[in-house]
Structure formats: structure tokens, C-alpha cells
Amino acid sequence: MAQARPEETGPASVGPPSLWRDRDYMYWWSGNGLSTLGTSVSTLAFPLLVLHLTGSAAQAGVITVLHMVGKLATLAVGGALADRVSRRAILCLAPLVQAVSMGVVALLVYRGAPSITAIGAMALVSGLAAGLRVAVSMPVLRRIVPKEQIATATAQGMGRDMVAQLVGAPLGGLLYAMGRWIPFLFDAVSFLFVTLGSLLIRRPLGPDRHPGDGPRSSLAKDVGDGLRMIRRSDYLVFTLIWGAVLNAVAEGFILLFVVLIQHRGGGPTAVGLATSLAVTGGVIGAVLGPLLMGKLGARRVLIISAWVFMASFAVVVSVSQPWQIGLVVMVAMISMVPMNVVTESYEVRLVPDQYQGRVAATSRFFVQGVQWIGPLGAGILADAAGVERAILVLAAAMALLAVTLHAARRYLRVLDIPLADVEELLPPGAPPPGEESRPTAPPENDIPTPATGTKTLGEAQQR
């Protein structure tokens, strides 16, 4: 169970202090931000390097695939490890492995004529370490941030990463022009800040071990327990499937909006401008997400954002200028980010600390394992029927996802509870509490009685 924090025990009338004044949070936020900036720089440099060495776009794509495969290979196992061994140790060691792998690439490039095989091997090693790091990130964030500020922290993390991507692309080009090895050295150094920030965090990051705990279960059983935890909640099952489809559609749209700009006569500069507008929209969405959740409620934000996102698909095919396409995509990203803020924030609040790693890693494994279908299918559709029709097909798919949110009220009723009031699900195998422990919902919330708290929600949704 997470350790109580001083800021959670004060008077109810006093709100929590700003996260920007929380030293542990700032170590976490800034270390990961610098790492994301470094990754954005090397992400641009890798295909440029491989194209320079081989002239083959296919080989450049293989490097990216190797990193993705490595990340997927360790996500599920990393989630189980995050719930059984020191999260601080994983968070310190995994970035060091990434730093070494990028440092090796920088050295090989500096010495001249690096082997493509060696570069691919380092990309794979970096991906393996990245999977472990991603798996431990959500459980660590839950330990650092008070429960009522999880949505704010999630949004701030998304906004930070988008700013890093916005800055990283031009910075990567500049560093690559200065020397082909420099972007990889920059990335290697950036990973060291994650390790440093993790060492400086004072709060215990878990997982907790108690004298009465029995012997450790096997790693395979831990992974299975994570799946069983997801199955206990209709909300987690629904958002896992719905979110995976949403990300596939979004990835397809990202590809097609670039193709559409080129189809309308825009060159690389126009694509860069539109991409910058899209990232700016993501930053705006990260700021608006928690504010809208407080004003409108999480479920309304999710539904409204889904329909706005769908509408942007339909509008983008009707505009002719690349800058207009960029503005429409900016609106799409403003609506996309709050959807992620809602679903991720409530997942963090629902899942007990001892299952955070497994559940978060399983969710990401599933989502990232199917999102490649979006750009692949969108590309095939664009070649067969034209880019405009392909985008309209994606708009139809997004409309179906939005309609599903209206039909799935039973699965989303936890979103009617303020985030700070959400209680954890019962772990698999835990005996149901007595009737006297069931919380009652305030009448004005108009929430069905069985779903007044997530502890009861977990019982009602147990499969």
C-alpha cells in the first residue's frame, strides 16, 4: 500500500500544494523531460544516419522496428518486476543501459563507417531497457503525486513530452549537421538525468514488503495476476480495448495528414509547420484536460473530446491549404490529449499500488502491440481509394468509437466519481467486504447505488 504523504493529511479546506513546489516531483518531471528531449533528437538522427550509410529507407525502418520490438518484449515482464523488486533500482539502472547503448552508437559513428548490424543491436538493447523503464513509470508516479493531483501530473507529463518533441526535431537536425555522432551522445547524456533524478527522490517508491507477507510467487503468476486485476473491472477492460483501437486510428490519422499535405502541394516545410501546430495543440490539450475534468466531469470530457476528434477528421479533407490542415490537426490534438488524461488518471486511481506495474505494463503492451495496424491500414486505404476517402473511413471508425462511449455508460460509471474520491479495486482473491463498508453516493451525483465507490465497483464488475 502506498505510504501516506503529509500533504494528504492536512485540513480538507486547504488544497494540495502546487506540484511545481514539490521537490520529488520536480526531480521526476525534469529528469524524464530531458530524457524525452534526448530521445526526440536521436529519433530524428537514426533514419538520417542509416540513409547516409545505406541509402535504404527499409533499413532505416528496421532500426525503428528493432527498438519497438525490444520495448514490447520487456513491457509485461517489466510490469511484474516493478511490483516485486525495487522500483528505484529499475528506474536507475534501465536508463544507464540506454545511456550505454546510445554512447556506443555515438562512438561507432565518431570512429567512422559504423556497422548497421551493430547500430541495430544497440537500438534493440535500448528498446529492451525502455520497456522496463516504461513499466515502472506509472507505479512510481503514483507514489510521488497525491491522489487528487494525478490528473494534473498526467497532463503535465504529456505536455512536457510534446514540448520535448517539438524542440527535439529541429535540435536533432542542428546537432546532426554539426556532427553525425553528436545527437547520439546528447541522447546518452540525457538518460543520466533520469538516473540522477531517481536517486534524489526522497519518498519510498516501493513495492512495500511486510513481515506477514508469504513467499514470492513466480514471475509468470505475477503477470497473470495483472491480467486478472484488469478483468475484475469492466472499466479497465473497456478502456483497454477502446484505447487500443483509438490509438490505432490516431496513428493512421497522423500518417494521412502528412500525406494529405503533400497531396495538396505542401513540401517538407509545410509538413514541419503542420506538425508543430499539432504538437502545440497537444500541449494546449494537456493544460485543458484537468481543468475540464474539474468543470465538466471526466465522462463528459471523454465523450466531448471523442466527438471533436472525429469532427476534425471530417473537416481536414475540406480545407485546401497546408496551414489550414495544420490548424485542424491542432484542434484534433487539443481533443486527443484530454481523452488520454481521463483514461490514464482513473486507471492509476483504481489499481492498488502492488498491481500498478503489472496493470500499466499490460495496458501499454496491448495498446502498442496493435497501434501499428492504424498506419498500415491507412496507407493501404490511401493507395487504393485516395487519401481523402481513407481519412473519411477513419472518421467513420472514430464516430463508432464515440457512439460506443454513449452506449457503454455501465462500464464508465466510475468516471462520474471525482478522481480524488475514487477507491481502489479489491485485489484478486480478496474476500468481499461487508455491507457496512460500502460507501454511499451523494444523491445529487445521480450515480447508481452499486457503483458508489470503486471498491464496490470492483465487486460488481468481478468476472
N, C-alpha and C positions, 0 to 999 in steps of 0.2 A: 504494500500500500504506500502511496506517496506520502512523504513527510510533510507535516503541517508547516506552513510558512507564516512568518509573523504578520505579513500583510493581509492574511486571510482571517486573522483573529481580532481585528480591530472593530470598532463600532460600526453597525450596519449603515449608519448615516454617512460615514466617510468612505468615499470611493477609493479604489486601489491607486497607488502612486503610478505616475507615468512610467511605461516600460523604458523610456529613454533615460530614466534616472536609476534604473536597475543595473548594477554593475555586471552581474552574472549574465543577464540578458544581452547587454551590450557586447560582452566578450563573445557570446554565441552568435549574435547577429552580425557583427563586423567580421569575425573570422570566416563565417560561411559566405558573406558577401564578397570578400576578397578572393576566396576560392572560386566562386561563381564567375567573377571577372576574369580570373586566370583561365578557367575552362572555356569561356567565350572566346578568348584570344587564341587558344590552341585549336579550338573547333574550326576557326577560320583558317588557321595556318596549316592544318593537316592536309586538306584537299589541295591547297596550293602547292605544298611540298611534293605530294605524290604526283600531281600533274606535271610539275617541273622535272621530276625524276623519270617518269614513265610515259607521260602524255596520255595516260589511260584514265578516263572517268570511272570505269568499272573498278579499277584497283583502288581509286580514291574512295569509292563506296564501300569496298571491302574493309578498309580500315575503320570506317564508322560502324559497320556491322559487327566487327570483332569486339569493339568497345561495348556495344549494346548487348551482344551475346554474353560477354563476361559479366555485365551488370545483372542480367536476368538470372545467370547461373547461381549467383550468391544471394539474391534477394530473399528468397524464402528461408534458406538456412541462416542468413544473417538475422532475420527476424526472430528465429528461435534462439540464436546465440544472445541477442540483445535482452532476452528475458531470463537468461541463466548465467551469464558471465558479466563482468564489469563493463557497463556501457561506456564509462570514461576511457577504459583501456582500448575498446574498439574505436572510439572516436579519436583517440590519439594515434593509434597505430595504422589504421587504414589510410589516413591522409599521408602518412610518411611513406607508405608503399606507393601511393600515387605520385608523391614528390620524386621518389627514386626513379620510377618508370619514366616520368617526363624529363628528369635530369639526364637519363641515359639517351633519350631521343635527342635532347639538345647537344649532348656530347658527340653522338654519332653524326649529326648534321654539321656540327662545327668542324669535325675532322674531315668531312667531305665524302660524297658518294655513299650514303648510308644504305644498308640493305633493306629492301621492302619487307622481307621476312622479319627482320629484327624490329622494324617500326610496328608491324602488325602485332608481334608478340608483346611489345610494350603497351600497345593500345588495349590488348586483351587483359594484361595484368592490371592496368589502370581501371578497366571496367570491373574486374573481379573485386578490387578494393572498393570501388564506388558502390557496388551492390551492398556490401557490408555497412558502409557509411550511411547510405540512404535508409537502410533497415533500422538503424539505431537513432536516426534523427528525430522521429516523432515521439518516441518514449522520452528522450532527453528534453525536448521542448516542453512536454507535459510536466516534467519535474521543475523546470525553470520558471514557467509562467503561471500565475494564479489562474484558477479555472474561469473566472469572469473575464479574463483578458485573452483567452485562447484565440477567439476570432480575430482580435486586433493583431496578435502576434502572427497568426497565419497570413493575414493580409499584408502585414509589413514585410514578411519574408517573401511573398510573391512579388510585391512591388520592388523590393531590393534586387531580386533576381532579374527582373525585367530591365531595371536601370543598368544592371551589370551587363546584360546582353546588348542593350542599346549602346553603351560605351565600348564594350568589348570588340565589336566588329570593326569599327574604324581604328581602334587602338591596335588590334591584331594586324590590320593591313599596314599600319605605320611601322610597327616593330618588325614585321616580316620584310619590309623594304629596307630597314636598317641592317638586317642580317637574318638569314633563314632560321638560325638556331635560337634567336632571341625570344620569340613567342613561347617556345617550349621551356626555356629557362624561367621565363616570367611565370608560367603556369606552375612549374615545380616549386618556386618560392612561395606562390600563393597558397599552396596546400599546407605549408608550415604554419600559417596563421590559424588554421583550424586546430591543429595540434596545440599550439600555444594558447589559444582561447579556451580550449577544453581543459587544459591544465590549470588555468586561472579561475575557473568556475568553482565557487565555494560550496554550493549546495550539493548534497548527495544525489547522484544520478541513478542509482540503483543498478540492478534489481536488489530488493531487500531480501535478506535471509534471516529467518527467525529460529530460535533454538528448537522449537517444536516441529520444524519442517522435516518431512521424511526424506529418503534418499532421492537424488535427482532422477528424473525419468530420462528415457532415451531422447536423442535429438529428433528422431522420426516422430515419436509420440508428441513432442512439443509442437512440431509443425502441424500435426493432426489436431491438437488441441486448439491451435489458432483457427483452423477451419471450422471446428465445432463452435467456437465462440461466435464466428460470423453467422453461422446457421441459427444461433439462438435468437437473432434479431432480424425480423423482416426488414427493418430499415437498412441494416448493413448489407443484407443480401440484395435488396433492391438497388441501393446506391452503388454497390459494386458492379452490377450488371449495367445499370443505366449509365454510370460514369464511364465505363469502358466503351460503350457504344458512342457516347458523347465525344470522348477523346478521339476515337477513330474518325468521326465526322469532322471534328475540328481540324485534325491533321490533314484530311483531304481538302478542306477549305483553304488551309494555309498554302498548300501546293497550287490549287487552282487560282487563287487570287494573283499569284506571281505569273502564272501562265496567261491570265486574263490581261494583265498589264502589258505583257509582251504582245498579245494578240491585238491590243488597242494601239500599238505603236510605241510603247514606252521602252526605254533601254535600261541598262543597269542602274543609272542614276535615279530613274523613276521608281524602280523596284526598291532601291535603298531608301528613298523618301517615304514610300508607302509602308515599308517595314518599320521605319522609325515612328510613323504615325500609329501603327498598330501597337508597338511596344508602349508608346505614350498612353494609348488607350488602356492597356493593361495596368499601368501604374495608377491611372485615374480610377479604374475599377477596384484596385486594391485599397485605395483610400475610401471609396464609397461603400464597399462591401459591409464592413462592420457598422457604419453609420446607418445604412439602410436596414440592416438586421434589427437594430435597436428601434427604429422608427416604424417599420412595416411588419416586422416579424420574419423569421427565417423562411417559412414556407412560401410566403408571398414573394419574397426576394427571389427565391429559386424559380418560381413559376414565371414571374415577370421577366427575369433575365433570360429564361429559355425562349420566350416569345420574341423578345428584342433580338436575340442572337439569330433566330430563324428569319426574322424580317430583314436583317442585314444581308442575308444570302440572296433574298429575292430582289433587294434594291440594287445590289452591286452589279447585277447584269444589265441594269437600265442606265447606268452612267457611262460616259464615254471617255472622260479624261483620266489619266493615271492618278492625278492628285485627288480627284473625286473618289476614285476607288480606294485610295488610302484613307480618306475621311470615313467612308462607310466601314472599312475594316477596323478603324479606330473605335467606332461605335460598337462593332461586334466584340472587340476585346474588352471594352468597358463593361459589357454584359456578361462576358465569359468568366472573368475572374471572380465576381461575387458568387457564381454557382459553385466554384471550387472552394471558396471560403466557407460557404454554408456546409457543404458535404464533409469537408475535412474537419471543420471545427466540431461538429456533432459526433463524428466518429471518435475523435480524441476524448470527448467527454463521456461517451458511452462505454468505452472499453476500459476495464480495470488495468492498473499500472502493470501488473505481472503478465498481461497479454498484449500490451501495446506494440511491442516489437513484432510479434508474430502476425497480428491482425494488419498492422500498417504495411508490413512487407508483403503479405499475401495480396492485399488490395493493389499495391503498386505492381506486383508481378503480373496479376491478371490484366490490369489496365495496359501496362507497357507491352505485354505479350500479344495483344490484339490490335494496338493502335496502328501498326504498320499496314493493316488492311485498308485503312482510310486513304492514304496517299496512293497505294497500289490500285485500289478500285477506282478512285477519282481519276487517275491517269488513264486507265483503260477506257473509262467512260468518255473522257475528253477526246481521246483519239478516235473513238468510234462514233460519237454523236456531236462533238463540238464542246468547247469549254463552257459556253452559256448553258446548254442543256445539262451538262454534268453538274454545274452549280445548282441548277433548279432541282435536280434529283437529290442533292444533298439538302436543299431547303425542305423538300418533302420529308426526308428522313428526320430532319430536325423538328419539323412540325409534329411528326409522330411522337418524338421524344417529349415534346411539350405537352401534347394531349395526354400522354401516359402519366404525367405528373398530376393532372386533374383526376384521372381515374384511380390513382394509387393513394388516395387520402389515408387509407388504413395503414399503409406502410410508412407514411410520412408524418403521422400524428405527433411524433416526438418533436418535430420542428415547431409545434405550437407552444412548446415549453421554452421559456427563456433559457439561453445557454447556461447561465450560472446556476440554474435550478435543476439541471439535468442530473440524474443519479446514474451510477454505473450499473451495467448489467451484471447479473449473477454469473460467476464462473461456471463452466460445465461441471455438472455433478453436484453443485451446491444445493442443499435442501431448500425448498421454498419457505420464505418467512411466514409467520402467522398473519392472520388478517389484520391484527392490530398494528403491524408495521407498515401497512400500505398507506402511502400519503394520499391526501385528498386534493383534488384540483380546485382552485378558486372558481366559483360559478361563472364569473364574468369571462373566463377564458374559453368557455364553450368547448371544453375538451372532454371526450367520452371518458367516463369514470375509470374503466380498466387501464387507461393509458396515462394516469396522472403523474407518474414518475417513471424513470427508465428502469428502476428495479422491477416494478410491476410490469412494465412493458416487456422486459426480458422474459418474465414468466408467461405472459400472454402469447409471446411470439415463439416460445420454445418449440422446437420441432421434434 
